[in-house]
């Protein structure tokens, strides 16, 4: 049996708990490690918009953004935890593939919905005579149109239950779409002619779930911010009208660079609202310190690790060099802990933090070109973000 997560009392536990490559996702992690930010009003704003779907059956389509490493994924996971029981949540992932277009978005949304609905056995919580006909219709659509001209596994051919077959279609699709470029091309070629029908199928099942399951569907496009910037511009600037045709609520987690573009205002007109998760600022633009925000970052550290594991001034140095970015803070702590463990030190001291800072600086130096430095210096001075291509790339 897995031991419940608890506050780190050793440096090895610190190294494990402060992992920058994953967000807090499980109920256990959120319950034991999550710290409510003082700017959690962003999450509350999302809740307010979603209330219109619960109370008036009016789906909303939201854009959610923030700087990379600001904690968007964890905030979305916390939101989903809070909403559990109110919505039928469907998380759509693109497996960190950057080459995604709007056809991919709709196709993945459809197949993920079909899989989630059959995984959670919606038909067992709904009158069989109402759902059975729908599963037959979806099965025929997937088999004869989406998989047209493609070979299928023996498991699919042998499955008797229609709902189970829909589930296996979705599993088969996921495997082929993510790992077989040729199959992906075939799916997309088939789907481009069927986009309106795909949207109709999503809407049909979403409305049936709302009626029979008493929960509206909520799509979470959780890693749309990792899509290549040019592809993301095409999806959200050129095809926003198609995305909002879904008669189900949806939250699109998008790249912050999309926010700083002349087309963004036009795009926002198609969506219910856009919301931005702010960084935890350590100083105001004029240079005045913000002690309450430093205290918040200190609380995040203390929530995960015994304060005795940090030598005097080490924690403060970590907070300063994080720049208020959650992922940077987590990464610096893990690297400092690693150094302390190697040196067989009982605590993380300022020398270990300095080592972590140098490694972090090295990462940035490796990423940046010489032409980036004047631009970064200008932004450091004026504290303004602009819509030019170079600034968007750096974002």
Buried (B, 14 or more C-beta within 10 A) or exposed (E): EEEEBEBBEBBEBBBEBBEBEEBBBEEEBBEBBBBEBEBBEBBEBBBEBBEBBBEEEBBBBBBBBBBEBBBBBBBBBBBBBBBEEBBBBBBBBBEEBEEBBBBBBBBBBBBBBBBBBBEEEBBEEBEEEEBBEBBBBBBEBBBEBBBEEBEEEEEBEEBEEBBBBBBBBBBBBBEBBBEEEEBBEBBBEBBEEBBEBBBBBBBBBBBBBBEBBEBBBBBBBBBBBBBBBEBBBBBBBEBBEBBBBBBBBBBBBBBBBBBBBEBBEEBBEBBBBBBBBEBBBBBEEEEEEBEEBBEBBBBBBBEBBBEEBBBEEBBBBBBBBBBBBBBBBBBBBBBBBBBBBEEEBEBBBBBBBBBBBEBBEEEEEEEEEEEBEEBBEEBEEEEEBBEEEBBBEBB
